[in-house]
Amino acid sequence: MNSSSDIGPAFRDPVLQSQAVFRAIMSAMAEPGTIATLKQLAGPPQRLGCAMASVALTLCDFETSVWLDDEFRLDPEVAAYIRFHTGARIAERQAEATFALVTRPEALPPLSSFSLGTPEFPDRSTTVVVEVEVLETGRGWRVSGPGIAGVSRLAAEPFAADFTAQLKANRDLFPRGVDLVLCCGERLAALPRSVRIVGED
């Protein structure tokens, strides 16, 4: 069992740093296709990138549950870090999770396997946080929807070929559906359930 001295550090100034991360996440959700850079954190477990760890520390607490994919689940440092710093419980099933942490796009389960919320409580859906290898603006998907003036461009790789079809199916459930946060090292972007992917070249 990990002792507290074995667990990586969290925010040095929890209030100010978590507020900064929260603003960055909300800005990314409000303006899909934009990228925020987070340099709030040093020393999370090796498998957790800076942005993903910052998102977890900011959004998770003792009232939330977190689902970890197999690679994270097999790394005892990750679960210990999440439990110790946030108090969140580890969910056994995707559909039970408030948040899901996924090591790479290839490990992402179908979006429909997560909690999609209900018509009465659409906010009770899972927010899925995925570490990607590439996250860039100016190319890739053509993204449209609320918060976007016209069309923005976002490249996030490498997702499965059917991922854009899954996003369309997720959008068709609106106001239900999952929200996605894409992390790449210190950077993050968001694909809220309201977003439309209208193609790429």
BADOFI-661747 format. One record per residue: z, x, y of N, C-alpha, C in turn; residue number from 1. Coordinates in steps of 0.001 Angstrom, whole numbers, plus 500000, padded with zeros to 6 digits. Each point is the difference from the previous one (the first is absolute). Layout:
// residues N
PT|nZ|nX|nY|caZ|caX|caY|cZ|cX|cY|i
PT|Z|X|Y|Z|X|Y|Z|X|Y|NUM
...
END
This chain:
// residues 201
PT|nZ|nX|nY|caZ|caX|caY|cZ|cX|cY|i
PT|500000|500849|498811|500000|499151|501189|500000|500886|501241|1
PT|499192|499589|501015|499951|500776|501232|501267|499813|500812|2
PT|500534|501098|500545|501070|499883|500982|499369|499873|501364|3
PT|500787|499570|500995|499440|499828|501341|499456|501304|500559|4
PT|500565|501135|499571|499526|501286|500497|498642|500372|499421|5
PT|499601|499356|498883|498712|500278|499385|498883|499170|500600|6
PT|500336|498966|500764|499017|499059|500509|499502|500467|501361|7
PT|498682|499924|500193|499410|500465|501244|500529|499258|501212|8
PT|499899|500619|501183|500534|499379|501212|499162|498823|500457|9
PT|500625|499125|500771|499299|498888|500624|499801|500333|501481|10
PT|499971|498990|500857|499824|500244|501424|501221|500723|500580|11
PT|499757|500957|500883|501107|500673|500688|500660|499057|501004|12
PT|499185|499160|500645|500511|498988|500935|499503|498650|499487|13
PT|500745|499362|499091|499491|498803|499313|499555|498883|500931|14
PT|500729|499755|501068|499656|498875|500876|498691|500264|500745|15
PT|499928|501116|500700|498810|500275|500801|498776|500247|499127|16
PT|500167|500737|498910|498848|500326|499170|499497|498783|499236|17
PT|500886|499177|499481|499540|498801|499295|499346|499028|500968|18
PT|500474|499932|501240|499348|499161|500995|498582|500485|500281|19
PT|499832|501318|500090|498668|500557|500252|499056|499710|498843|20
PT|500492|500145|498780|499166|499712|498830|499666|498514|499949|21
PT|500964|499148|500262|499754|498557|499980|498914|499622|501012|22
PT|500072|500567|501204|498966|499721|500997|498631|500458|499513|23
PT|499944|501153|499343|498725|500504|499491|499434|499077|498923|24
PT|500863|499511|499110|499547|499086|498948|499499|498698|500612|25
PT|500751|499437|500936|499592|498742|500620|498700|500159|500784|26
PT|499838|501145|500663|498760|500263|500722|498823|500090|499037|27
PT|500203|500671|498860|498929|500107|499006|499653|498637|499412|28
PT|501007|499150|499807|499750|498652|499494|499254|499159|501033|29
PT|500362|500167|501267|499384|499216|501064|498583|500451|500311|30
PT|499694|501270|499724|498676|500552|500281|499445|500680|498747|31
PT|499578|499202|499008|499467|500595|498769|498824|500930|500305|32
PT|499943|501085|499275|498945|500974|500221|500426|501153|500879|33
PT|501210|499929|500571|500530|501117|500769|500963|500803|499125|34
PT|500223|501238|500366|500856|500896|499225|501132|500504|500882|35
PT|501209|499921|499476|501180|500540|500671|500438|501266|499280|36
PT|500570|500922|500736|500536|501234|499421|501510|500002|500145|37
PT|500688|500238|498883|501459|500010|499976|500495|501410|499709|38
PT|500815|500526|500879|500598|501321|499789|501509|499884|500165|39
PT|500529|498924|499448|501409|499693|500185|500886|500603|498914|40
PT|499396|500499|498925|500781|500264|498801|499630|501335|499384|41
PT|500998|500690|499478|499758|501233|499259|500890|499986|498760|42
PT|499412|500388|498869|500813|500170|498811|500105|498846|499041|43
PT|499042|499020|499976|500081|498971|498961|499620|500607|498651|44
PT|500209|499269|498894|499567|500524|498705|498527|500408|500030|45
PT|499652|500970|499194|498665|500589|500051|498902|498967|499838|46
PT|500210|499016|499146|498962|499000|499750|499851|498998|501142|47
PT|501011|499903|500852|499952|499050|501112|499476|500706|501244|48
PT|498858|499547|500503|499502|500543|501246|500882|499591|501164|49
PT|499842|500696|501116|500834|499738|501173|499877|498561|500479|50
PT|498771|499499|500118|499810|498637|500501|500577|498976|499040|51
PT|499737|500162|498702|500512|499031|499036|501521|499996|499974|52
PT|500608|501167|500014|501463|500067|500020|500554|499362|501273|53
PT|499339|500244|501133|500445|499419|501259|499906|498481|499970|54
PT|498930|499472|499422|499849|498545|499865|501124|499431|499144|55
PT|500279|500652|498877|501055|499514|499114|501355|500024|500691|56
PT|500313|501082|500694|501294|500108|500674|500147|498959|501111|57
PT|498891|499638|500617|500029|499073|501129|500047|498542|499563|58
PT|499248|499649|498968|499857|498592|499631|500932|499544|498880|59
PT|500429|500918|499166|500811|499607|498843|501490|500021|500342|60
PT|500738|499061|499416|501448|499987|500136|500608|499310|498785|61
PT|501297|499730|500055|500691|499464|498831|499547|498594|499639|62
PT|499276|499325|500890|499523|498649|499708|498605|499992|499408|63
PT|499368|501157|499881|498627|500073|499510|499944|500641|498618|64
PT|498885|499773|499334|499751|500631|498703|498702|500802|500093|65
PT|499962|501109|499280|498868|500919|500065|499463|500229|498589|66
PT|498696|499758|499833|499349|500317|498727|499347|501368|500125|67
PT|500205|500855|498992|499408|501335|499954|498968|500055|498892|68
PT|498840|500591|500264|499020|500141|498920|500513|501021|498979|69
PT|499272|500169|498913|500494|500808|498887|500314|501434|500408|70
PT|499148|500598|500842|500226|501388|500389|501279|500142|500823|71
PT|500218|499085|500918|501243|500020|500766|501200|499692|499110|72
PT|499821|499049|499104|501120|499586|499150|500460|501141|499092|73
PT|499059|500856|499595|500339|501115|499121|500615|501176|500754|74
PT|500012|499928|501322|500589|501054|500815|501369|499518|500472|75
PT|501096|500474|499405|501321|499480|500366|500372|500248|501456|76
PT|499379|501001|500625|500325|500285|501398|499570|498866|500916|77
PT|498882|499340|499676|499479|498956|500880|500926|498789|500005|78
PT|500335|499490|498798|500890|498837|499926|501357|500315|500619|79
PT|500519|501208|499744|501296|500380|500556|499942|500042|501526|80
PT|498904|500526|500544|499822|500092|501451|499974|498605|500622|81
PT|499223|499091|499401|499892|498635|500520|501353|499303|499931|82
PT|500649|500073|498854|501298|499316|499844|501044|500556|500970|83
PT|500090|501312|500070|501066|500635|500786|499835|499722|501493|84
PT|498764|500141|500503|499799|499906|501445|499786|498573|500500|85
PT|499607|499069|499125|499701|498646|500479|500888|498930|499366|86
PT|500547|500261|498815|500765|498989|499291|499141|498990|499274|87
PT|498674|500153|500066|499105|499046|499336|500116|500126|498488|88
PT|499784|498915|499321|499999|500011|498542|498571|500226|499507|89
PT|499875|500574|498820|498696|500281|499401|499571|498796|499166|90
PT|498860|499424|500332|499486|498819|499299|499291|500417|498716|91
PT|500152|499198|498966|499349|500276|498721|498550|499510|499976|92
PT|499717|498941|500743|498661|499419|499984|499434|499941|501422|93
PT|498657|500138|500086|499352|499963|501306|500312|498710|500753|94
PT|499973|498876|499290|500158|498702|500651|501406|499779|500548|95
PT|500957|500852|499608|501373|499876|500484|500261|500846|501236|96
PT|499020|500806|500402|500252|501035|500999|499734|499535|501426|97
PT|500873|500397|500901|499754|499840|501426|499013|501061|500469|98
PT|500157|501200|499459|499116|501114|500304|499586|500674|498699|99
PT|498810|500585|500007|499516|500765|498849|499507|501348|500499|100
PT|500371|501069|499300|499557|501347|500334|499084|500495|498890|101
PT|498805|500415|500376|498969|500377|499031|499513|501401|500322|102
PT|499977|500857|498987|499716|501419|500215|498566|500287|500410|103
PT|499056|499206|499528|498586|500262|500274|499209|498716|499752|104
PT|498832|499854|500635|499231|498757|499856|499655|499649|498554|105
PT|499744|501020|499186|499635|499719|498600|501147|499356|499233|106
PT|501228|500176|500472|501168|499428|499328|500370|498621|500540|107
PT|499219|499475|500947|500329|498718|500616|499693|498849|499047|108
PT|501000|499195|499631|499737|498817|499178|499186|498978|500800|109
PT|499459|498976|499345|499306|498952|500748|500908|499410|501078|110
PT|499440|499756|501168|500807|499445|501085|500623|498674|499613|111
PT|499317|499258|499144|500492|498682|499586|501244|500085|499132|112
PT|500344|501205|499514|501186|500144|499152|501286|500107|500814|113
PT|499875|500176|501312|501170|500078|500857|500380|498604|500498|114
PT|501157|499893|500609|500397|498723|500588|499065|499671|501161|115
PT|499432|498807|499974|499037|499574|501011|500617|499051|501018|116
PT|501310|499757|499885|500647|499048|500874|499697|498571|499564|117
PT|500519|499059|500742|499763|498590|499724|499517|499336|501285|118
PT|499404|498803|499908|499574|499326|501228|501150|499789|500980|119
PT|501198|499748|499473|501161|499789|500860|500538|501319|500546|120
PT|499937|501059|499184|500557|501298|500390|498975|501113|499714|121
PT|498918|500055|500773|498987|501036|499753|500520|501411|500228|122
PT|501103|500124|500744|500563|501319|500267|500722|500585|498793|123
PT|500160|499214|498957|500674|500503|498804|499015|500669|499044|124
PT|499034|500645|500547|499029|500724|499182|500354|501482|499987|125
PT|499319|500731|499153|500241|501442|499884|499185|500763|501038|126
PT|500616|500965|500632|499273|500982|500796|499759|501207|499110|127
PT|498726|500332|499803|499608|501060|499066|499665|501261|500789|128
PT|500683|501093|499677|499830|501271|500709|499345|500980|499030|129
PT|498820|500494|500358|499200|500831|499105|499714|501342|500651|130
PT|500192|501077|499262|499617|501337|500458|498536|500228|499651|131
PT|499180|500340|500999|498580|500246|499774|499680|501462|500273|132
PT|498853|500438|499508|499589|501394|500196|499270|500189|501320|133
PT|499314|498954|500436|499203|500050|501231|500350|498796|500849|134
PT|500255|500216|501291|500252|498911|500942|499407|500422|501336|135
PT|498885|499357|500378|499270|500397|501198|499432|498774|500701|136
PT|499849|500093|501298|499296|498973|500751|498575|500473|500281|137
PT|499162|499064|500437|498642|500358|500400|498968|499910|498904|138
PT|500442|499775|498766|499069|499835|498887|500666|499136|498938|139
PT|499246|499691|498938|500583|499239|498899|499876|498504|500206|140
PT|501042|499268|499612|499973|498543|500085|499772|499534|501430|141
PT|499292|498888|500133|499915|499277|501265|501089|498932|499952|142
PT|500966|500129|500857|501191|499163|499954|499997|499054|501194|143
PT|500215|498719|499738|500071|499030|501089|501180|499076|499772|144
PT|500326|499217|501031|501103|499060|499892|500882|500061|501222|145
PT|501118|499272|499991|500916|499984|501147|500466|501405|500364|146
PT|500004|500282|501304|500432|501300|500481|498894|501020|500127|147
PT|498786|499626|499581|498871|500930|500045|498953|499447|500954|148
PT|499625|500780|500981|498932|499614|500917|498670|500335|499345|149
PT|499352|498992|499450|498750|500238|499289|500257|500495|498594|150
PT|499585|501236|499730|500150|500588|498668|500527|501417|500151|151
PT|500970|500372|499183|500466|501389|499953|499568|500611|498675|152
PT|500089|501299|499908|499591|500710|498789|501206|500755|499448|153
PT|500188|499875|498696|501120|500674|499349|499574|500466|498628|154
PT|500219|501264|499719|499751|500565|498672|501332|500307|499347|155
PT|500238|499417|498840|501195|500277|499201|499535|500169|498568|156
PT|500309|501141|499409|499439|500328|498686|501055|500659|499125|157
PT|499803|499894|498648|498902|499347|499275|500463|498710|499315|158
PT|499615|498845|500499|500340|498736|499372|498958|499621|498954|159
PT|500394|499102|499089|499091|499517|498971|498858|499208|500646|160
PT|498899|499888|499274|498808|499341|500537|500257|498542|500360|161
PT|500959|499357|499325|500245|498578|500261|501064|499769|501072|162
PT|500427|501062|500683|501102|499843|500950|499621|499088|501154|163
PT|498781|500131|500537|499622|499139|501116|499929|498541|499556|164
PT|499606|499753|498745|500005|498624|499492|501430|499478|499896|165
PT|500935|500878|499617|501403|499594|499962|500520|499675|501400|166
PT|499589|500800|500991|500410|499723|501371|499459|498659|500479|167
PT|498764|499681|499619|499435|498697|500384|500793|498867|499364|168
PT|500311|500144|498716|500787|498967|499324|501383|499872|500636|169
PT|500565|501120|500396|501299|499982|500668|499886|499295|501353|170
PT|498934|500292|500764|499787|499353|501304|499814|498492|499836|171
PT|499354|499572|498924|499743|498577|499778|501289|499209|499764|172
PT|501097|500700|499671|501286|499337|499776|500768|499755|501294|173
PT|499528|500556|501114|500738|499966|501260|500473|498587|500333|174
PT|501293|499808|500393|500957|501020|500468|500772|500705|498890|175
PT|499759|499649|498730|500598|500754|498911|499236|501311|499826|176
PT|500464|500828|499069|499318|501255|499724|500854|501205|500330|177
PT|499618|501138|499449|500747|501235|500235|499467|500708|501241|178
PT|500847|500817|500600|499602|500930|501055|500020|501401|499399|179
PT|499078|500841|500458|499938|501370|499501|500237|501002|501120|180
PT|500748|501043|499676|500162|501150|500881|499436|501198|499254|181
PT|499030|500669|500608|499358|501159|499380|500553|501263|500640|182
PT|500517|500902|499183|500618|501231|500486|499210|501205|499514|183
PT|499934|501006|500840|499335|501257|499635|500764|501123|500694|184
PT|500966|500568|499286|500838|501018|500619|500830|499409|501121|185
PT|499736|500428|501243|500741|499515|501168|499319|498811|500675|186
PT|498856|499550|499481|499237|498948|500667|500094|498688|499228|187
PT|499836|498910|500739|499963|498695|499340|499084|499047|500750|188
PT|499461|499048|499244|499210|498891|500534|500410|498767|499219|189
PT|499629|498836|500495|500399|498763|499340|498801|499092|499767|190
PT|500070|499266|498897|499049|498940|499697|500810|498724|499787|191
PT|500304|499269|501069|500746|498757|499828|499154|498954|499283|192
PT|500645|498959|499521|499307|498961|499224|498922|499294|500792|193
PT|500046|500080|501310|499017|499321|500843|498700|500772|500169|194
PT|499929|501212|499489|498850|500872|500271|498802|499590|499145|195
PT|498813|500247|500552|498744|499798|499261|499289|501340|499874|196
PT|499554|500284|498797|499174|501191|499775|498563|499512|499913|197
PT|499168|500427|500936|498653|499436|500082|498920|500984|499584|198
PT|500385|501037|499268|499003|500919|499465|500237|501416|500477|199
PT|499218|500931|499461|500104|501405|500388|498672|500664|499828|200
PT|499851|501173|500604|498807|500810|499763|500373|501471|500181|201
END
